[in-house]
Amino acid sequence: MTEQGVFPNLSIKENLEVGGYSLGRAAAQRRITEVYTLFPDLAARPRELAGSLSGGQRKMLAVAKALVAGPELLVMDEPSSGLSPRYVAEVVSIL
């Protein structure tokens, strides 16, 4: 079951791997590396369970997971909802 677009019982890295599943292992790993440069907070602790993250961090992980797939278009409903001002600025600058 997903919670805010992430799987709480999977690690940050595992969630990102799910996001890149359709790309194949090598391409997904390249995209995950790229996404980690955008979200250094996530890169700092890839083994941490998504369920232990704050709401803002979960939202960042959900965005990162979507970006791993390399979409041409990313539609989001209220991407800043529930985020602290720090995370709002970070997510908006990335998008």
MDAnalysis code that builds the backbone (N, CA, C; Angstrom):
import MDAnalysis as mda
import numpy as np

u = mda.Universe.empty(285, n_residues=95, atom_resindex=np.repeat(np.arange(95), 3), trajectory=True)
u.add_TopologyAttr("name", ["N", "CA", "C"] * 95)
u.add_TopologyAttr("resid", np.arange(1, 96))
u.add_TopologyAttr("resname", ["MET", "THR", "GLU", "GLN", "GLY", "VAL", "PHE", "PRO", "ASN", "LEU", "SER", "ILE", "LYS", "GLU", "ASN", "LEU", "GLU", "VAL", "GLY", "GLY", "TYR", "SER", "LEU", "GLY", "ARG", "ALA", "ALA", "ALA", "GLN", "ARG", "ARG", "ILE", "THR", "GLU", "VAL", "TYR", "THR", "LEU", "PHE", "PRO", "ASP", "LEU", "ALA", "ALA", "ARG", "PRO", "ARG", "GLU", "LEU", "ALA", "GLY", "SER", "LEU", "SER", "GLY", "GLY", "GLN", "ARG", "LYS", "MET", "LEU", "ALA", "VAL", "ALA", "LYS", "ALA", "LEU", "VAL", "ALA", "GLY", "PRO", "GLU", "LEU", "LEU", "VAL", "MET", "ASP", "GLU", "PRO", "SER", "SER", "GLY", "LEU", "SER", "PRO", "ARG", "TYR", "VAL", "ALA", "GLU", "VAL", "VAL", "SER", "ILE", "LEU"])
u.atoms.positions = np.array([
    [0.839, -1.179, 0.000],
    [0.000, 0.000, 0.000],
    [0.886, 1.244, 0.000],
    [0.572, 2.198, -0.826],
    [1.367, 3.421, -0.853],
    [0.774, 4.461, 0.079],
    [1.651, 5.281, 0.568],
    [1.267, 6.376, 1.453],
    [1.900, 7.628, 0.866],
    [1.086, 8.542, 0.376],
    [1.573, 9.754, -0.282],
    [2.480, 9.424, -1.465],
    [2.181, 8.361, -2.176],
    [2.951, 8.019, -3.370],
    [4.220, 7.239, -3.121],
    [4.465, 6.839, -1.875],
    [5.649, 6.034, -1.576],
    [5.228, 4.775, -0.822],
    [6.091, 3.789, -0.855],
    [5.850, 2.552, -0.117],
    [6.557, 2.672, 1.233],
    [5.809, 2.821, 2.333],
    [6.425, 3.091, 3.634],
    [7.321, 1.971, 4.152],
    [7.095, 0.742, 3.714],
    [7.900, -0.376, 4.197],
    [9.134, -0.634, 3.350],
    [9.354, 0.201, 2.326],
    [10.556, 0.099, 1.503],
    [11.488, 1.251, 1.841],
    [12.774, 1.048, 1.568],
    [13.744, 2.113, 1.799],
    [13.610, 3.198, 0.728],
    [14.301, 4.289, 0.941],
    [14.319, 5.365, -0.050],
    [14.798, 4.816, -1.385],
    [15.909, 4.099, -1.372],
    [16.472, 3.555, -2.616],
    [15.512, 2.568, -3.270],
    [14.900, 1.713, -2.485],
    [13.951, 0.748, -3.050],
    [12.759, 1.451, -3.681],
    [12.266, 2.514, -3.066],
    [11.173, 3.287, -3.661],
    [11.599, 3.862, -5.007],
    [12.818, 4.395, -5.072],
    [13.308, 4.946, -6.332],
    [13.478, 3.852, -7.384],
    [13.897, 2.673, -6.972],
    [14.021, 1.551, -7.910],
    [12.662, 1.159, -8.468],
    [11.630, 1.219, -7.635],
    [10.269, 0.949, -8.115],
    [9.893, 1.975, -9.181],
    [10.247, 3.240, -8.944],
    [9.956, 4.292, -9.911],
    [10.617, 4.064, -11.256],
    [11.780, 3.436, -11.252],
    [12.502, 3.183, -12.497],
    [12.387, 1.774, -13.016],
    [11.455, 1.014, -12.491],
    [11.324, -0.403, -12.854],
    [11.223, -0.627, -14.357],
    [10.463, 0.196, -15.040],
    [10.237, -0.016, -16.477],
    [11.452, 0.336, -17.328],
    [12.454, 0.972, -16.747],
    [13.637, 1.386, -17.502],
    [14.681, 0.291, -17.633],
    [14.616, -0.699, -16.791],
    [15.686, -1.693, -16.714],
    [16.674, -1.265, -15.638],
    [17.428, -2.213, -15.130],
    [18.290, -1.971, -13.970],
    [19.346, -0.889, -14.218],
    [20.100, -0.985, -15.312],
    [21.196, -0.037, -15.562],
    [20.672, 1.386, -15.757],
    [19.649, 1.538, -16.576],
    [19.085, 2.872, -16.828],
    [18.467, 3.443, -15.556],
    [17.806, 2.599, -14.784],
    [17.196, 3.061, -13.534],
    [18.273, 3.551, -12.566],
    [19.379, 2.828, -12.470],
    [20.454, 3.249, -11.571],
    [21.046, 4.589, -11.995],
    [21.177, 4.808, -13.309],
    [21.664, 6.107, -13.800],
    [20.705, 7.223, -13.403],
    [19.416, 6.984, -13.595],
    [18.408, 8.000, -13.251],
    [18.377, 8.249, -11.744],
    [18.515, 7.196, -10.951],
    [18.528, 7.356, -9.492],
    [19.714, 8.226, -9.077],
    [20.864, 7.994, -9.683],
    [22.041, 8.816, -9.394],
    [21.772, 10.278, -9.732],
    [21.132, 10.526, -10.872],
    [20.785, 11.892, -11.270],
    [19.800, 12.521, -10.278],
    [18.802, 11.753, -9.881],
    [17.789, 12.265, -8.954],
    [18.402, 12.541, -7.581],
    [19.356, 11.722, -7.164],
    [20.034, 11.974, -5.891],
    [20.756, 13.322, -5.903],
    [21.237, 13.776, -7.057],
    [21.884, 15.095, -7.105],
    [20.859, 16.207, -6.882],
    [19.613, 15.964, -7.278],
    [18.549, 16.947, -7.059],
    [18.040, 16.939, -5.622],
    [18.101, 15.777, -4.990],
    [17.578, 15.596, -3.630],
    [18.674, 15.035, -2.715],
    [19.653, 15.863, -2.332],
    [20.754, 15.355, -1.501],
    [20.303, 14.824, -0.140],
    [19.189, 15.326, 0.387],
    [18.683, 14.795, 1.666],
    [18.329, 13.317, 1.539],
    [17.802, 12.932, 0.395],
    [17.456, 11.527, 0.166],
    [18.715, 10.704, -0.087],
    [19.665, 11.283, -0.817],
    [20.906, 10.577, -1.133],
    [21.711, 10.264, 0.124],
    [21.566, 11.099, 1.142],
    [22.340, 10.927, 2.372],
    [21.936, 9.692, 3.171],
    [20.743, 9.167, 2.910],
    [20.281, 8.007, 3.696],
    [19.416, 7.067, 2.866],
    [19.999, 6.438, 1.868],
    [19.232, 5.588, 0.954],
    [18.586, 4.365, 1.606],
    [19.111, 3.928, 2.744],
    [18.576, 2.715, 3.392],
    [17.448, 2.994, 4.382],
    [17.173, 4.258, 4.619],
    [16.118, 4.613, 5.582],
    [14.740, 4.270, 5.019],
    [13.885, 3.718, 5.859],
    [12.535, 3.375, 5.422],
    [11.721, 4.633, 5.154],
    [10.963, 4.595, 4.084],
    [10.137, 5.744, 3.707],
    [9.129, 6.082, 4.797],
    [8.658, 5.084, 5.515],
    [7.679, 5.311, 6.571],
    [8.218, 6.117, 7.737],
    [9.539, 6.204, 7.870],
    [10.128, 6.972, 8.969],
    [10.406, 8.426, 8.586],
    [10.143, 8.781, 7.334],
    [10.391, 10.147, 6.867],
    [9.275, 11.089, 7.300],
    [9.599, 12.370, 7.385],
    [8.568, 13.375, 7.666],
    [7.669, 13.500, 6.439],
    [6.555, 14.185, 6.602],
    [5.633, 14.365, 5.477],
    [6.285, 15.062, 4.297],
    [7.085, 16.084, 4.587],
    [7.780, 16.802, 3.522],
    [8.802, 15.938, 2.816],
    [9.515, 15.131, 3.589],
    [10.499, 14.230, 2.994],
    [9.813, 13.159, 2.152],
    [8.661, 12.683, 2.607],
    [7.905, 11.705, 1.810],
    [7.455, 12.315, 0.495],
    [7.020, 13.571, 0.552],
    [6.595, 14.259, -0.669],
    [7.783, 14.384, -1.626],
    [8.968, 14.739, -1.087],
    [10.168, 14.822, -1.923],
    [10.480, 13.465, -2.538],
    [10.345, 12.406, -1.752],
    [10.605, 11.065, -2.264],
    [9.614, 10.707, -3.362],
    [8.361, 11.071, -3.190],
    [7.358, 10.790, -4.224],
    [7.697, 11.520, -5.523],
    [8.136, 12.765, -5.421],
    [8.537, 13.520, -6.614],
    [9.773, 12.872, -7.234],
    [10.746, 12.530, -6.404],
    [11.964, 11.888, -6.898],
    [11.642, 10.571, -7.590],
    [10.751, 9.804, -6.996],
    [10.348, 8.520, -7.582],
    [9.734, 8.724, -8.958],
    [8.907, 9.741, -9.095],
    [8.300, 10.044, -10.393],
    [9.356, 10.490, -11.398],
    [10.326, 11.283, -10.954],
    [11.360, 11.782, -11.856],
    [12.306, 10.689, -12.337],
    [12.481, 9.636, -11.547],
    [13.341, 8.527, -11.963],
    [12.850, 7.934, -13.280],
    [11.556, 7.894, -13.463],
    [10.989, 7.325, -14.693],
    [11.244, 8.214, -15.912],
    [11.681, 9.449, -15.696],
    [11.975, 10.356, -16.802],
    [10.759, 10.778, -17.593],
    [9.702, 11.215, -16.918],
    [8.481, 11.571, -17.644],
    [8.667, 12.833, -18.492],
    [7.948, 12.878, -19.603],
    [7.947, 14.094, -20.418],
    [7.089, 15.164, -19.762],
    [6.091, 14.727, -19.015],
    [5.171, 15.634, -18.342],
    [4.874, 15.064, -16.962],
    [4.927, 15.919, -15.961],
    [4.627, 15.504, -14.596],
    [3.496, 16.383, -14.084],
    [2.337, 15.787, -13.872],
    [1.168, 16.521, -13.394],
    [1.059, 16.296, -11.889],
    [0.996, 17.398, -11.149],
    [0.928, 17.307, -9.696],
    [-0.206, 18.174, -9.188],
    [-0.933, 17.662, -8.222],
    [-2.007, 18.410, -7.584],
    [-1.481, 18.942, -6.256],
    [-1.373, 20.231, -6.128],
    [-0.906, 20.888, -4.912],
    [0.428, 20.321, -4.411],
    [1.492, 20.484, -5.194],
    [2.782, 19.907, -4.801],
    [3.354, 20.473, -3.505],
    [2.876, 21.639, -3.076],
    [3.409, 22.211, -1.836],
    [2.530, 21.935, -0.620],
    [1.431, 21.241, -0.804],
    [0.514, 20.956, 0.294],
    [1.205, 20.152, 1.391],
    [1.156, 20.661, 2.604],
    [1.712, 19.951, 3.748],
    [3.213, 20.081, 3.910],
    [3.866, 20.880, 3.078],
    [5.313, 21.013, 3.161],
    [5.708, 22.224, 4.000],
    [6.839, 22.100, 4.674],
    [7.390, 23.255, 5.383],
    [7.947, 24.220, 4.340],
    [8.106, 25.486, 4.694],
    [8.644, 26.454, 3.726],
    [9.980, 26.025, 3.128],
    [10.814, 25.374, 3.915],
    [12.111, 24.905, 3.410],
    [11.911, 23.917, 2.269],
    [11.026, 22.958, 2.455],
    [10.806, 21.946, 1.434],
    [10.038, 22.497, 0.244],
    [9.156, 23.464, 0.471],
    [8.428, 24.084, -0.645],
    [9.433, 24.700, -1.605],
    [10.352, 25.485, -1.085],
    [11.357, 26.136, -1.927],
    [12.201, 25.105, -2.662],
    [12.567, 24.035, -1.984],
    [13.403, 23.004, -2.600],
    [12.657, 22.290, -3.719],
    [11.431, 21.864, -3.463],
    [10.650, 21.151, -4.478],
    [10.351, 22.057, -5.664],
    [9.966, 23.294, -5.408],
    [9.650, 24.224, -6.493],
    [10.880, 24.501, -7.343],
    [12.041, 24.640, -6.730],
    [13.253, 24.908, -7.510],
    [13.614, 23.729, -8.401],
    [13.304, 22.527, -7.968],
    [13.602, 21.335, -8.766],
    [12.619, 21.186, -9.911],
    [11.357, 21.476, -9.635],
    [10.343, 21.337, -10.675],
    [10.477, 22.471, -11.670],
])
